[in-house]
Amino acid sequence: MLRILFLTLCGLLTRTRADPGALLRLGTDIMNHEVQSALDESHILEKMAAEAGKKRPGMKPIKGITNLKVKDVQLPVITLNFIPGVGIFQCVSTGMTITGKSFMGGNMEIILVLNITATNRLLQDEASGLPVFKSEGCEVILVSMKTKLPSSMPPKVVNKLLDSTLRKVLPTLLCPAIDAVLVYVNRKWANLSASYFQVDFSPVVQLQEGTAIQLAEAGEALELPEGYAEGSSQLLLSATLLTAELALLQKSFNVNVQDKTIGELPSQTTETLAGFIPEVAEAYPKPKPLVTQIRINKPPRVTMKTGKSLLHLHGTLEMFAARRRHKAPVSLFRLETHFNLKIQYSVHENRLQMATSLDRLLSLSRVSSSIGAFREKGLTGLITDYLQEAYVPVINDLLQVGLPLPDLLDMNYNLAELDIVENALVLDLKLD
C-alpha cells in the first residue's frame, strides 16, 4: 500500500527555492471559508454573550448598567485581506443588543452594529514547525448605535456611557473572540503575495516499511502560472513528486500475460506470431500458446508539458512458447523497449486518479532470440497493439487506488479543476 506523508514544511512566503515537491497557494476564498467555519463551529460570540454578565478577572463592568446581558448576536460576516510578509487583516462585522438596568432606574437597551478588526500575523510554531496565526492590534469600531434609555437620564450621562465607558469595555468583551477563532483555524493546519500566501513543501514519499524515496532534482523553482482568479487557491504537484510516488509501484509494473484471447487482438499463439516472424513457423509447425513477460527495469518517470502528461517506461518484453505438463515455457525472444503512456488526471474521494493510454512505442531492440535473427521493426504494429490491449488495462487497474493528496484544512479536492502545465499538475481549488 502506498503511503505519502506531506509533513515537511520547507518555507513560508518564498519564491526562491528550487526543491521539487508541492506548492500550495491559499487565497482569500479558502481562508474566508475556514475562518467563517471556525467562527460558526465555535459559537464563540454567542458564548461570550452568555458570559457577558458574569464577573470575571480582568473584565471591567460597564458603569451605569447592572444586570448586564448581551443578546440577539447577529451572524458575523468575515472579511480577510492578505498583508504581504505579515499575515491577514481580519474584520468581523456583527451586531448585538446590550440590555440592563440603569443606575437611575428603569430598563435600558443598546442595539449595536460593530466591526472587530485585528491583524493575524503568520508565525511558525517553535515546537511543531507548523504555521500558526496570532492576532494583534485588536480594535472594536462602532458602526451604529440605537438606544432605548429611561427618559430620566440626562444627555451628558448618556453620551458618557456610550462614547467613553462602552467603547473601553467592548474590546475586553469581544477581542478574545478573534483569538478563540484562530485557535480553531490553527488546529486545522496540517502543513502549509498580496492576494494570497504561498507555501513550498518537500513531501516525503515513503514505503510502508519506512524506506523513503528521494525526489530527483527539478532544476527550477516551482511556479504557479498566471491567469487564475484573484484571491483563488491552487495546489501544484510537481512531475518529480508524481515520479517518486510511482517509483513505489515499479515492481507492480511487471506483468505476465498468458491469456489466449486479449481484447481485439488475434489469438495469442505462435501461429499469429509467425505472420510477423516466419522463423517461428519453422520452429513450431503446430500452434503453441504464447506467454508474454513485461519487466520494467528503470523507475517510471512522469513528464509534463502544457496540456499533456506522459509516463515513460523502460524495460524488456519477452515472448515464450508454452508447453504442456507443467514444463517451463521456451523463450522465443527478448526485446529491450521504451514506450510512453499518456496520463489523464482526475480526483475521486480526495485522491488523485490516473488513467493511461498508449501514446507511442519509441524503441525496440533485440536482446536475445532462440529463433534466429529477425527485424524488430516488423513487430512494431503487433507490440503496439499488444501494449494497448494487454498491458495498459493492467496498469490502469493498478493505478485505480489513487494517490493521496495533502490533508489540509479538511479541503475537498473533488471539486478542483485540473490543469497540466510545464512540469507540474495544478489543482484549482473550489469551494462549491
N, C-alpha and C positions, 0 to 999 in steps of 0.2 A: 504494500500500500504506500502511496505517495504521501509524504508529509513535508509541507513547506512552511517555514517559520518566517514571518515578516516582523521581526522584533528588533533588528539592529538599526537604531536611529543614527544617521551619519551627519546630518547638518540641517540647520534651520535657516530658511530665508537665504539660500545661497544658489548662485548660478555658476560657480567657479569649479565645481568638482567634475571629474571625468570618469568616476567609477560607474560601472554598469549597475543595473538593478531596476528599480522602480522609482517613479516620481509622482507625487500627489500634489495637485493644486486644488486647495479648498477655497471656493468662492463664497460670497455672501449668501448664495442660495442655500447651501448645505448648512452653513453656520447659523443663519437665521432660523432654519428649521430645528437645529439641535438645541439652540438656546430657548426657543419658544417651547419645544417639547419639554425641556428641563423645567421651565417655569410652570408649565401645565402639570407635569408629573409631581413636582414637589409641593404644589399648592402653597407656596411659601408666603404669598401675600395674604391669603386667607388665614394662614396660621398666625401671622404677625398681627393681623387684625384682631384675632381672638385673644391674643396675649396683650393687646394694647392697654387694656385697663388694669392689668396686674402690676404690682410693684416688683421691679427687678433692679439688681445692681447696675448702676450707670445710667439708668433711664430717668430722665428729668420729667417731673409731672408738668402738665400744661396748666400754668397758673390761671386761676379763674374758672376752671372746669373740674367738676367732681363727677364720679360715676361715669368715667370716660368709656365710650365704646366706639369701635370702628366697624362699619357695616357696608353692605352694597358695594363691595370691591368689584370694579369693572374688569372684564377680561383684558389683560395687558397686551399692548402691541409693541413688538420689539423692532428696533431699527439698529442695524450694525453698519459701521464704516471702518474699513481697514486703514490703519496708520502704518505706513512702511517702516520696518525696523523696530516697531514698538509693539503693536498688537491690534486691538479692536476698540473703537469708540462705541459704547453701548448706550442706547436710550430706551428706557422702558416707560411707555405712556399708559397711564391708567387713571382711574377716578375712584373716589370713595366718599363715604359720608361719616363725619365725626359727630357723635351725639353726647350729651351730658347735661349736667345741671349747672347753671350759672351760680357764682358765689353770691349774686344779688337776688337769687331765687328765680324759679321758672326753668323750663326746658329750653335747650338751645341745640341747633343743628347747623353744621357747616358742610356744604357739598363742595368737594374739591376736584379739580382736574389738574393733574401734575405730571411732570416728567422727572424720572430718576436717571441721571446720567453719570457715567464713570468711564475711565479708560481701563480696559482689561489688558494688562501687559503680558506678553508671551515670554515665559521663562522656561528654564529646564530644571526639572526636579533633580536635586543632587543625589538622592538615593536611587531612584529608578532610571534616571536619564531621559525620562519621557517629558514631552511638552506639557506645561500647565499654564492656566490663566490666573492672574492675581489682579484684583481690582484696586484702583487708587483714584483719588480725587473725586469721590462721590459727591454729587450735589442734587438737591431737590428743588426743582423750579416750579413754582405755582403758575399754572396757565390761567385758571379762572377759579373764582370762589362765589358761592351763593350762601347767604346766611339767613337763618330763622332764629332771631335772638329776642329775649324779653325786651319789651318796649322801655323798661325802666333803665336799661343800660345806656349810659352816656356815650356819645360818639367817640370821645377820646379813649374811653376804656375799650370800645370795640376795635378801634384802629390799633391800639397797643396789643391787643390779643391776637389779631390777625397778622399784622405786619412784623411784629417782633417775636413774641413768645412762640407762636405757631411755627414760624419759619426756622426757629432754632431747634425746636423739638422734632420736627418731621424727619430731618436727616438721621437722627438717632433711632427713630422708629422704622424708617424704610430702607436706609442704605444696607443694613445687613441682608436684605433680600438679594442684592447683587452678589454678595459673597456666597450666599446659600445656593443660588442658581449655578454659580461657577463650580461649586463642589460637585453638582450633578453632571455638568459638562465634562469636568476633568476626569471623572470616573469612567467616562465612555472612551477616553483616548486609549488606544492600544499602541499606536505608532503614528506618528505623523511622518512689493508688488503693491501696487496701490489698490487694486480691487480684489486681491486675493493674497493668501500666503502659500508658500511653496516649501515642500519637504522632500529631500532626497533620501532614498533608502538603499542600503545594500542588503537585500534579503539573503537569508541563509537557506540554501536548498539542501535538504537533509534526508538521508535514508533512515528507515526505522531503527536500524541498529546504531545510528548516531554518526555515520560517515557523511561528512559534508562534501558537497560538490562545489568545486571552485568555479566562479564565474570568469569567463575569458575577459581580457582587456577590451573595452569598447573603443578606445582611442579618442572618442569625442564625448563631451558632456551631453546628457540627455536634454533635449529642448522641446517643449510643447509648441506645436505650430500655432500660428496666428489664425484668427477667423472664428474663434469660439465667442459666444455671447459674453458680454461684460458681466463680471461677478459670478460666472458659472464655474463648475467644478469638474476636474478631469483626473483620471488615473492613467498614467503612462507606464506600460510594461515593455522593457527593452527586449530585443531579439536575443540578446545574450542571456537574459533571465529565462526565457522560454527554452532556449537551447539547453541550459543547465537542468531545467525541470525534466526535459525529455531524455537527458542523459541517464536519469534514474531508470528509464524504461528500456535502455538499449538491448538488454538480453531478451526482453519480450518482443523485440522487433524481429527476432529469428523465427522463421516459420517453416514448418514441414507440411507439404500438401501431397496427399496420395489419393484424393478423390478422382474417380474416373470421369465424372461429369462435373464441370465447373461452369456455371452461368451459360453464356452463349458460345463458349469455346468448343472446338472439336473434341472428340473423345481423346482423353489423355492416355494414349498408347504409343508404343514405338512405331506403329504404322503411320500415325499422324506425323510424328517427328521425321519419319523417312521422307515425307513430302518436302522437307526443307534440307535434310541431310541424307542423300541416297545411301551413304555408307551404313546407316542404321539398318536398312532393309537387308543388307548383306549379312550383318552380324546377327540380326533377329528376323528371320523369314516369317516366323509366327509372331503375331502381335503380343506384346507384353505390356502390362500396366506401367505407367510412369510414376515415379516418386520424385518430387522436387524439394530441395532444401534451399532456403534463402538465409544467409548469415550476414548480419550487419557487423563489420569489423572495425568501424570508426564511429565515434559518438555522433548521433544525429545532430544536424545543425540547422537552425532556423535563420532565414534571411528575410528582410522586408524592404520592399520599395513601395513608393506611394501606390496604394490600391492593390498590391499583390504581395502575398507571403508564400514562401516555399520552404519545404522540408527536404534537405539534402541527405541522401542515404548512399553510403559506400559499402560494398560488401561483395559476396560471391553468390552465384546461382549455380547449383549443381543438380543435374538430372540423372536419375538412376532407372535401370530396368528392374522391376520387381520380379522376385522368384517365389515359387511355391514352397510349401512345407517349412515355413519359418526360416528359410535361408535368407541371409543378408542380401539386399539388392546390390546390383552391379553398377558402378559409376560409369556413365557414358561420357560425360564431360563436365568440367567445372569452368565457369566464366567469372572473370572479375567485372563488376558492373558499378555504374554510378547513375542514379536516377533521382528525379525530383518529384515530390508530391506537392500539389497546390493545396494550401490550407484555407478553409473558410472558418471564421471565428463566430461564436455566439456565447451567450450567457444563459445558463439554466441552473436554478436553485443556488444562485450565488457562486457558481463555479464556471470557469472558463472552458467552453467546449470547443473541440477542433474536429472538423470533418475534412477528409482529404480526398483528392482525386489525382490520377496520374497526370503530371504536367509534361515531362519529357524523359525519354531514355537517352542519357547523354553518352554513354560509352559501354562497349562490350569488348572484352579481350580474353582469349582462351588461355587458361592456366594449365589444364591437363585434358587429355582425351584418350579413351580406350578404343575409339572407332577411327582413329587416324585424323589427319588434318582436314579442316573444313573452313569455309569463310564465315566468320562470326556475323558479318553484316547481313548474311542471308537469314539470320534468326531474328533480326530486329523487330519485324512485324509480329512474329509469334511471341517473343518475350514481352513486347509492349502490351499485347492483349492479355497475356498471362498475368502480368503485374496488376493491370486494372481489374481483371475479373477475379483473380485468386488471392492476390496479396493485399490490395487496398482494403477490401472488406474486413480482413483480419485486423489491420491496423486501426480502422475506424471503430471496431468493437473494443479494441484495447484503449483507445482514447475516450471512450464513452463515459468513463468515470469522471472526467473533467479535472481541471487543475484548480486548487483552492485560490481564492483571492483574499487580499488583506482584510482582516476583521477590524474595521474602523468605524466607530460611531454607529454600529448596527446598520451600516449602509446597505441599501437594497441595490445590488448591481444588475438585477434582472431587467431594470428599465433603461440601462445605459445604451447609448448608441455607439457603435464601434467603428473606428476608422483605422486603416493601415497607413502609416506614414513611414518616412525614412527611418529604418532600423528600430521601429517600435510600433506597438499597438496602443491606441488611445481609446479609453472608455470615457465617453462624455456622459457624466453622471446626471441623472434626472430624479426629481422627487416624485413626479406622477406623470 
